[in-house]
Amino acid sequence: MQLIKPGTTFDFVGNRRIFGAVSAVLVAISLLLFVFVGPNWGIDFTGGTEIHLKFDQPTDISELRGSLAEIGLSQDAVQQINADEDYEFIVRIREATFGAEEMQTEVTDALTQRFGDDWIADSRFDVQVGARMTIEYVEPQIPLHTIMGAVEGLQGVSVQESPDDRTFYVKLQGLSSRVPQQIGRSLGNKEFQVMAVDTVGPKVGGDLRRASFIAMIATLGLVLIYIGFRFDLAFAPGAIAALFHDVTITMGLFVIFQREVNTPMIGALLTIIGYSLNDTIVIYDRIRENMQRYRRSDTTRLINDSINETLARTLATSLTTLMAVAAFLFLGGPTIQTFALAMMIGVVVGTYSTMYVATPMILVMEQVKPHLAKLLVPANIDEDDDDLDAA
């Protein structure tokens, strides 16, 4: 089976201006969407709680959504995972302070009722350390066990000692406890297990988001250096432009459809960079070989021939990769769906950018190189030439 018949010649380079303009518009739109619409960040990057539940009896997702609606959770907070007969669900709460306001009021009321309205000097709530209140009170110093007695009637509340004088911590009941309790009250006839609980604080989520951007920028920088050493500086900008094109458009499509952007998505973007770079290097290698073999050939024709010579390999690799990714997308379940969808978009866009972004940029750089060479020539060379003429 031949995907491309021998001797077939497509004019990829001849249409570079049209496709270059299309790519530039798509990248610009994607960047505008990212800035003004914004991605649908997952709890990995915003902070929140994710609870994995498994029911022993048949349970419909609508039952679970109805139960959690009673405590203010939206319907999209609940997602069914794995096979339907497994009755497994993920409950995601994106707001780190969800349900904490009511509990803070209950704690404050209990303390003021016991020690007086003016007893609390300052009260702070911190979600970075897991729903904890820091309370400072007026003199005199009160033993911790006495304070514990004031809040012992509140479910899920505990008091912890602080290193500061007249200060203590109040540990509030987490969402991982409240959600199962609510389900137990509403669906008392359904037995279930809490399989896993993942909680990410807002500060940790922000750090993960910054680290993800730094990882991608560092990757692009290292690719620029690698291509410059492996081939020629004229090849490097095209590879970077293609990778930036692939990542930006993939992210833009996720913003348009408001698909969740989480750590698997960032992993997919880094994988796309590796995949697209591998495809680009194969064509770059053929271009370099042909440049060494046919030194007097027209550069435009030489690049076009090189793309056509590797076209069958490019399409075969892309199609086989797409088939594997499609299996993950349609059969792998929601857990791996984000990664598979990003990869599918990236493979298609990456195949396109290798032929219509990376390689045509070589021609642009060949035209720009003489001008750059003039700018990089030391200014004192001209002065030395003038001194020689004068002598």
C-alpha positions as CSV (number, residue, x, y, z in Angstrom):
1,M,0.0,0.0,0.0
2,Q,1.4,3.4,-1.1
3,L,0.0,6.5,0.5
4,I,1.9,8.7,-2.0
5,K,2.8,7.5,-5.5
6,P,6.5,7.9,-6.4
7,G,7.1,11.0,-8.4
8,T,4.1,12.9,-7.0
9,T,5.0,16.5,-6.5
10,F,2.9,18.9,-4.5
11,D,3.8,22.6,-4.5
12,F,4.0,23.2,-0.7
13,V,6.5,26.1,-0.9
14,G,4.7,27.8,-3.7
15,N,1.6,28.3,-1.5
16,R,3.6,29.4,1.5
17,R,2.2,32.9,1.6
18,I,-1.4,31.8,1.7
19,F,-0.9,29.2,4.3
20,G,1.4,31.5,6.3
21,A,-1.3,34.1,6.4
22,V,-3.9,31.5,7.5
23,S,-1.5,30.3,10.3
24,A,-0.8,33.8,11.5
25,V,-4.5,34.6,11.7
26,L,-5.2,31.4,13.6
27,V,-2.4,32.0,16.1
28,A,-3.5,35.6,16.6
29,I,-7.1,34.5,17.3
30,S,-5.9,31.8,19.7
31,L,-3.8,34.4,21.6
32,L,-6.7,36.8,21.8
33,L,-9.0,34.1,23.1
34,F,-6.5,33.1,25.7
35,V,-6.2,36.7,26.9
36,F,-9.8,37.9,26.7
37,V,-11.8,34.7,27.2
38,G,-9.4,32.7,29.2
39,P,-8.9,28.9,29.6
40,N,-11.2,26.7,31.7
41,W,-8.5,26.0,34.3
42,G,-8.8,22.8,36.3
43,I,-8.4,22.5,40.0
44,D,-4.7,21.6,39.4
45,F,-4.2,25.3,38.6
46,T,-6.9,27.1,40.5
47,G,-7.1,25.1,43.7
48,G,-10.0,23.0,44.9
49,T,-11.0,19.5,45.9
50,E,-11.7,16.4,43.9
51,I,-13.4,13.4,45.5
52,H,-13.6,9.9,43.9
53,L,-16.7,8.0,44.9
54,K,-17.7,4.4,44.1
55,F,-21.2,3.1,44.8
56,D,-22.0,-0.6,45.5
57,Q,-25.6,-0.4,44.1
58,P,-26.8,1.0,40.8
59,T,-26.7,4.8,41.0
60,D,-27.6,7.3,38.4
61,I,-25.6,10.5,38.0
62,S,-28.8,12.6,38.3
63,E,-29.4,11.2,41.8
64,L,-25.9,12.3,42.9
65,R,-26.3,15.7,41.3
66,G,-29.7,16.2,43.0
67,S,-28.1,15.3,46.4
68,L,-25.2,17.7,46.0
69,A,-27.4,20.5,44.7
70,E,-28.8,20.7,48.2
71,I,-25.5,22.1,49.5
72,G,-25.1,24.4,46.5
73,L,-22.9,22.4,44.1
74,S,-23.7,22.8,40.4
75,Q,-24.5,19.9,38.1
76,D,-21.2,20.1,36.2
77,A,-19.4,19.4,39.5
78,V,-20.3,15.7,39.2
79,Q,-18.8,13.5,36.4
80,Q,-19.2,9.8,35.9
81,I,-16.0,7.9,35.1
82,N,-15.0,4.4,33.8
83,A,-17.8,2.0,32.7
84,D,-21.4,2.8,33.5
85,E,-21.8,-0.4,35.5
86,D,-18.9,0.6,37.8
87,Y,-21.0,3.4,39.3
88,E,-17.9,5.6,39.9
89,F,-18.1,9.4,40.1
90,I,-15.8,12.3,40.5
91,V,-17.0,15.3,42.4
92,R,-15.0,18.5,41.7
93,I,-15.3,21.6,43.9
94,R,-13.3,24.5,42.3
95,E,-14.0,27.1,45.1
96,A,-11.4,26.6,47.8
97,T,-13.7,28.4,50.3
98,F,-16.9,26.5,49.4
99,G,-19.0,25.9,52.4
100,A,-16.5,27.5,54.8
101,E,-18.4,30.8,55.4
102,E,-21.2,29.1,57.4
103,M,-18.8,27.1,59.5
104,Q,-16.7,30.2,60.3
105,T,-19.9,31.9,61.5
106,E,-20.8,29.0,63.7
107,V,-17.3,29.0,65.3
108,T,-17.4,32.7,65.9
109,D,-20.9,32.6,67.4
110,A,-19.9,29.7,69.7
111,L,-16.8,31.5,71.0
112,T,-18.5,34.9,71.5
113,Q,-21.4,33.2,73.3
114,R,-18.9,31.6,75.7
115,F,-16.3,34.4,76.2
116,G,-18.2,37.6,75.2
117,D,-18.8,39.7,72.1
118,D,-15.5,41.6,72.4
119,W,-13.3,38.6,73.2
120,I,-12.1,38.0,69.6
121,A,-9.5,40.6,68.6
122,D,-8.9,39.3,65.1
123,S,-10.0,36.3,62.9
124,R,-8.4,35.2,59.7
125,F,-9.3,32.3,57.3
126,D,-6.6,30.5,55.4
127,V,-7.3,27.9,52.7
128,Q,-3.7,27.3,51.9
129,V,-3.3,25.0,54.9
130,G,-6.7,23.3,54.6
131,A,-9.6,25.4,55.8
132,R,-8.1,26.8,59.0
133,M,-9.1,29.8,61.1
134,T,-6.5,31.8,63.0
135,I,-8.1,33.6,66.0
136,E,-6.4,36.2,68.3
137,Y,-8.2,37.1,71.5
138,V,-7.9,39.7,74.2
139,E,-6.3,39.1,77.6
140,P,-6.2,37.1,79.8
141,Q,-4.6,33.9,78.5
142,I,-7.1,31.0,78.4
143,P,-6.1,27.3,78.5
144,L,-6.6,25.5,75.2
145,H,-8.9,22.8,76.7
146,T,-11.3,25.6,77.8
147,I,-11.5,26.9,74.3
148,M,-12.0,23.4,73.0
149,G,-15.0,23.1,75.3
150,A,-16.6,26.1,73.7
151,V,-16.7,24.5,70.2
152,E,-17.0,20.9,71.1
153,G,-20.6,20.8,69.9
154,L,-19.6,21.8,66.4
155,Q,-19.2,18.7,64.1
156,G,-15.8,18.5,62.4
157,V,-14.2,21.4,64.3
158,S,-11.0,21.0,66.2
159,V,-8.8,23.5,68.1
160,Q,-5.0,23.5,67.7
161,E,-2.3,25.4,69.7
162,S,-0.5,28.4,68.1
163,P,3.1,29.5,68.9
164,D,1.9,33.0,69.5
165,D,0.4,34.2,72.8
166,R,-3.4,34.6,73.0
167,T,-3.7,32.9,69.5
168,F,-5.1,29.5,68.4
169,Y,-6.0,27.7,65.3
170,V,-9.5,26.3,64.5
171,K,-9.4,23.4,62.0
172,L,-12.6,23.3,60.1
173,Q,-14.3,20.3,58.5
174,G,-13.1,19.8,55.0
175,L,-15.1,19.3,51.9
176,S,-13.9,15.7,51.8
177,S,-16.1,15.1,54.9
178,R,-19.1,17.3,54.0
179,V,-19.8,15.8,50.6
180,P,-20.0,12.2,51.7
181,Q,-22.1,13.2,54.7
182,Q,-24.5,15.0,52.4
183,I,-24.7,12.0,50.1
184,G,-25.3,9.7,53.1
185,R,-28.2,11.9,54.3
186,S,-29.8,12.2,50.8
187,L,-29.1,8.7,49.5
188,G,-29.1,6.7,52.7
189,N,-30.1,3.5,50.9
190,K,-26.9,3.6,48.7
191,E,-23.7,2.2,50.1
192,F,-20.5,3.9,48.7
193,Q,-16.8,4.3,49.3
194,V,-14.6,7.3,49.1
195,M,-11.8,6.0,46.9
196,A,-9.5,9.1,46.8
197,V,-9.5,12.7,47.8
198,D,-7.2,15.3,46.2
199,T,-7.0,18.8,47.5
200,V,-5.0,21.6,45.9
201,G,-4.6,25.0,47.6
202,P,-4.8,28.2,45.4
203,K,-1.1,29.0,46.0
204,V,0.0,25.5,44.9
205,G,-2.3,25.8,41.9
206,G,-0.8,29.1,40.9
207,D,2.7,27.7,41.3
208,L,1.8,24.7,39.1
209,R,0.5,27.1,36.4
210,R,3.7,29.2,36.4
211,A,5.9,26.1,36.4
212,S,3.9,24.8,33.3
213,F,4.5,28.0,31.4
214,I,8.2,28.0,32.3
215,A,8.5,24.3,31.2
216,M,7.1,25.1,27.8
217,I,9.2,28.3,27.3
218,A,12.4,26.5,28.4
219,T,11.6,23.6,26.0
220,L,11.3,26.1,23.1
221,G,14.5,27.7,24.1
222,L,16.4,24.4,24.2
223,V,14.9,23.4,20.9
224,L,16.2,26.7,19.4
225,I,19.7,25.9,20.6
226,Y,19.6,22.3,19.5
227,I,18.4,23.0,15.9
228,G,21.0,25.8,15.6
229,F,23.8,23.4,16.5
230,R,22.4,20.3,14.7
231,F,21.6,22.1,11.4
232,D,22.0,25.8,10.8
233,L,20.7,29.0,12.5
234,A,18.6,29.5,9.4
235,F,16.6,26.3,10.3
236,A,16.0,27.1,14.0
237,P,13.4,29.9,13.8
238,G,11.2,27.8,11.6
239,A,11.2,25.0,14.1
240,I,10.3,27.3,17.0
241,A,7.6,29.1,14.9
242,A,6.0,25.7,14.1
243,L,6.1,24.5,17.8
244,F,4.6,27.8,19.0
245,H,2.0,27.5,16.2
246,D,1.0,24.0,17.4
247,V,0.8,24.8,21.1
248,T,-1.1,28.1,20.6
249,I,-3.8,26.7,18.2
250,T,-4.3,23.6,20.4
251,M,-4.8,25.9,23.5
252,G,-7.0,28.2,21.4
253,L,-9.4,25.3,20.5
254,F,-9.5,24.3,24.2
255,V,-10.5,27.8,25.1
256,I,-13.2,28.0,22.3
257,F,-14.9,24.8,23.6
258,Q,-14.1,25.5,27.2
259,R,-12.4,22.2,27.7
260,E,-10.7,21.8,31.1
261,V,-7.0,22.7,31.1
262,N,-5.2,20.6,33.7
263,T,-1.9,18.9,34.2
264,P,-2.6,16.1,31.7
265,M,-3.3,18.8,29.1
266,I,0.1,20.5,29.8
267,G,1.7,17.0,29.5
268,A,0.0,16.7,26.1
269,L,1.3,20.0,25.0
270,L,4.9,19.0,25.9
271,T,4.3,15.7,24.0
272,I,3.0,17.6,21.0
273,I,6.2,19.7,21.0
274,G,8.3,16.5,21.0
275,Y,6.2,14.9,18.2
276,S,6.1,18.0,16.0
277,L,9.9,18.5,16.5
278,N,10.6,14.9,15.5
279,D,8.6,15.3,12.3
280,T,10.3,18.6,11.5
281,I,13.8,17.2,12.1
282,V,13.2,14.4,9.6
283,I,12.3,16.9,6.8
284,Y,15.2,19.2,7.9
285,D,17.6,16.3,7.6
286,R,16.4,15.6,4.1
287,I,16.7,19.3,3.1
288,R,20.3,19.4,4.5
289,E,21.2,16.2,2.5
290,N,19.8,17.6,-0.7
291,M,21.6,21.0,-0.1
292,Q,24.9,19.1,0.2
293,R,24.1,17.0,-2.9
294,Y,22.7,19.6,-5.2
295,R,24.6,22.8,-4.2
296,R,23.6,24.7,-7.3
297,S,19.9,23.9,-7.2
298,D,17.2,26.5,-6.6
299,T,16.5,26.6,-2.8
300,T,12.7,26.8,-3.3
301,R,12.6,23.7,-5.5
302,L,15.1,21.8,-3.3
303,I,12.9,22.4,-0.2
304,N,9.8,21.5,-2.1
305,D,11.3,18.2,-3.4
306,S,12.5,17.4,0.2
307,I,9.0,17.7,1.6
308,N,7.6,15.5,-1.1
309,E,10.3,12.9,-0.6
310,T,9.4,12.5,3.1
311,L,5.6,13.0,2.6
312,A,4.7,9.3,2.7
313,R,6.7,8.9,5.9
314,T,5.1,12.0,7.4
315,L,1.5,10.9,6.6
316,A,2.1,7.3,7.7
317,T,3.5,8.4,11.1
318,S,0.6,10.9,11.6
319,L,-2.1,8.4,10.7
320,T,-0.8,5.6,12.9
321,T,-0.4,8.1,15.8
322,L,-4.0,9.3,15.2
323,M,-5.4,5.8,15.3
324,A,-3.6,5.1,18.7
325,V,-4.8,8.4,20.1
326,A,-8.3,7.9,18.9
327,A,-8.5,4.6,20.8
328,F,-7.5,6.5,24.0
329,L,-10.0,9.3,23.2
330,F,-13.1,7.1,22.6
331,L,-12.3,4.0,24.7
332,G,-10.1,5.3,27.5
333,G,-12.7,7.1,29.5
334,P,-12.9,10.6,30.9
335,T,-9.7,10.3,32.9
336,I,-7.4,10.3,29.9
337,Q,-9.8,12.1,27.5
338,T,-8.3,15.5,28.0
339,F,-4.8,14.2,27.1
340,A,-6.0,12.3,24.1
341,L,-8.0,15.2,22.7
342,A,-5.1,17.6,23.0
343,M,-2.8,15.0,21.3
344,M,-5.3,14.5,18.5
345,I,-5.5,18.2,17.8
346,G,-1.7,18.5,18.1
347,V,-0.9,15.7,15.7
348,V,-3.1,17.2,13.0
349,V,-1.8,20.8,13.5
350,G,1.8,19.6,13.9
351,T,1.7,17.7,10.6
352,Y,0.4,20.8,8.9
353,S,2.9,23.1,10.5
354,T,5.9,21.0,9.6
355,M,5.1,21.4,5.9
356,Y,3.6,24.9,5.8
357,V,5.3,26.7,8.7
358,A,8.7,25.2,9.6
359,T,10.2,24.5,6.2
360,P,9.0,27.7,4.3
361,M,10.7,29.7,7.2
362,I,14.0,28.5,5.9
363,L,13.5,30.6,2.7
364,V,12.6,33.6,4.8
365,M,15.7,33.2,6.9
366,E,17.9,32.7,3.8
367,Q,16.6,36.1,2.6
368,V,17.1,37.7,6.0
369,K,20.6,36.3,6.7
370,P,22.6,38.8,4.5
371,H,20.9,41.7,6.3
372,L,21.6,40.2,9.7
373,A,25.3,39.6,8.7
374,K,25.6,43.3,7.9
375,L,24.2,44.2,11.3
376,L,26.5,41.8,13.1
377,V,29.7,43.0,11.4
378,P,31.8,45.0,13.9
379,A,31.6,48.7,13.3
380,N,35.4,49.1,13.8
381,I,36.1,47.1,10.6
382,D,34.9,50.0,8.5
383,E,37.0,52.4,10.5
384,D,40.1,50.2,10.0
385,D,39.4,50.1,6.3
386,D,39.3,53.9,6.2
387,D,42.7,54.1,8.1
388,L,44.3,51.7,5.6
389,D,43.1,53.8,2.7
390,A,44.4,57.0,4.3
391,A,47.8,55.4,4.8
